[in-house]
């Protein structure tokens, strides 16, 4: 059901249970796990859960977790860049390591393969749910992690 709906994971605020879409490409699973665990720790907003999940992943001793954390925030940051300066975002993509390019293709193929007629409806419902729960940007709040990354870099000099 989670895969059909197009979700990577889901946190149930009533039971405290996090569910992970095990159908995801392997390199996404560690970050999604960290993101859902951030919700379990009390970080309700998607942008905060993304940031806490990112920090947990990149500070792991596991290389797949580290890669997964960087991959996810790169995707968010570059999506924001593409929306503001398409050429800069596109040039950014051209400079990626060939293995990262491969994983982007795997991810895009995965997403396209899961598209169905219900996703726009479910996405709209989820957007409304997030907005009703004080996340003014709704689904777009996921990419707001970029603001946290910029603030973190300014404070600590690294991302």
C-alpha positions in Angstrom: 0.0 0.0 0.0 2.8 2.4 0.9 4.5 1.8 -2.4 1.3 2.1 -4.4 0.6 5.4 -2.6 4.1 6.6 -3.6 5.4 7.0 0.0 8.9 6.1 1.1 7.7 5.6 4.7 5.0 6.5 7.1 5.0 7.5 10.7 1.8 6.7 12.6 1.5 9.5 15.3 -1.2 7.5 17.2 0.9 4.3 17.7 4.4 5.8 17.3 5.1 3.2 14.7 7.2 3.9 11.6 6.7 1.9 8.5 9.3 1.7 5.7 8.6 1.0 2.1 10.9 -2.0 1.6 10.3 -1.8 -2.2 12.6 1.3 -2.4 16.0 1.1 -4.1 18.5 -0.1 -1.5 20.5 3.1 -1.4 17.4 5.1 -0.2 16.4 2.8 2.7 19.0 4.0 5.3 18.0 7.7 4.9 14.3 6.9 5.0 14.8 4.8 8.1 16.6 7.8 9.8 13.9 10.2 8.6 11.1 8.0 10.1 13.1 7.5 13.3 13.4 11.3 13.6 9.6 11.4 13.6 9.6 8.8 16.4 12.0 11.1 18.4 9.4 13.9 18.1 10.5 15.9 15.0 7.1 16.3 13.5 7.8 18.5 10.5 9.0 16.9 7.3 11.8 19.4 6.9 13.1 18.8 10.4 12.8 15.0 10.1 14.7 15.3 6.8 17.5 17.3 8.5 17.7 15.1 11.6 17.6 12.0 9.4 20.4 13.5 7.3 22.6 14.2 10.3 22.0 10.7 11.7 22.8 9.1 8.4 26.0 11.0 7.6 27.3 10.5 11.2 26.9 6.7 10.9 29.8 4.3 10.6 28.0 2.6 7.7 29.0 3.8 4.3 25.5 3.1 2.8 23.9 5.2 5.5 26.3 8.0 4.8 25.8 7.8 1.0 22.0 7.6 1.5 22.0 10.8 3.6 24.0 12.7 1.1 22.0 11.4 -1.8 18.7 12.4 -0.4 19.7 16.0 0.6 21.4 16.4 -2.8 18.2 15.5 -4.5 16.3 18.0 -2.4 18.9 20.8 -2.8 19.3 20.3 -6.5 15.5 20.2 -6.9 15.4 23.6 -5.2 18.3 24.9 -7.4 16.5 23.6 -10.6 13.4 25.5 -9.6 15.4 28.8 -9.1 18.1 28.4 -11.8 17.5 25.6 -14.1 20.8 25.9 -16.0 22.8 25.8 -12.7 20.9 22.8 -11.5 21.3 21.0 -14.8 25.1 21.7 -14.9 25.2 20.4 -11.3 23.7 17.1 -12.5 26.2 16.8 -15.3 29.1 16.9 -12.9 27.9 14.0 -10.7 30.0 10.9 -10.3 28.8 8.1 -12.7 27.6 5.9 -9.9 25.5 8.7 -8.5 24.1 9.3 -12.0 23.3 5.6 -12.1 21.4 5.8 -8.8 19.5 8.8 -10.0 18.4 6.8 -13.0 17.4 3.9 -10.8 15.4 6.2 -8.6 13.7 7.9 -11.5 12.9 4.5 -13.0 11.5 3.3 -9.7 9.3 6.4 -9.3 8.0 6.2 -12.9 7.3 2.5 -12.5 5.1 3.2 -9.4 3.0 6.0 -11.0 -0.7 5.2 -11.0 -4.0 7.1 -11.3 -4.5 7.2 -7.5 -1.2 9.0 -6.7 -2.3 12.5 -7.6 -5.4 12.1 -5.4 -3.4 10.6 -2.5 -0.7 13.2 -2.9 -3.3 16.0 -2.7 -4.8 14.4 0.4 -1.4 14.1 2.0 -0.6 17.7 1.1 -3.8 18.8 2.8 -3.0 16.6 5.8 0.4 18.2 6.2 -1.1 21.7 5.9 -3.7 20.9 8.5 -0.9 19.8 10.8 0.9 23.2 10.7 3.2 22.5 7.8 2.2 25.5 5.6 4.2 24.3 2.6 2.5 20.9 2.6 4.4 18.4 0.4 6.9 21.0 -0.5 8.0 21.1 3.1 10.3 18.1 2.4 12.6 20.3 0.4 12.7 23.0 3.1 15.6 20.9 4.5 17.8 23.1 2.3 17.3 26.1 4.6 18.5 23.9 7.5 21.5 22.8 5.5 22.5 26.4 4.7 22.1 27.5 8.3 24.2 24.5 9.5 26.9 25.3 6.9 27.0 28.9 8.1 27.3 27.9 11.7 29.7 24.9 11.4 31.4 25.5 8.1 30.5 22.1 6.7 27.5 20.2 5.6 
